[in-house]
Amino acid sequence: MQQDTVTQDSITAPQKTRFRIAMVLAILSDALQIILLPLFVEGAESPADDLLDTGVGAALVYLLGWHWEFLPSFLAKLAPGVDLVPLWTLAVANVYRKSKQIAVNSDESPQASRD
């Protein structure tokens, strides 16, 4: 008699897919805060703003890991009226830019050491 073995392996998405999901999430969050501005204009005094920003921040950290770019975005969203600036989108774009620079630098390092 053969038994089925269930493994606890987690399914992980490729980094490129994680960046795409994070960018879509950031764009949707920033667009929602602009479209529904009356709900979010109060900054830190708006529970809807706090919930959205906390959820987006947590999701981005889960998808991309901790990056310092997320902290200023989160703190700036607490100020009234700053929701008109797409800070989550800018933070994800900056993390993506930095990851590409690191990838390029790491690809160049082995070649430089061989020469």
Beta strands, then each sheet from edge to edge (+ up, - down):
end
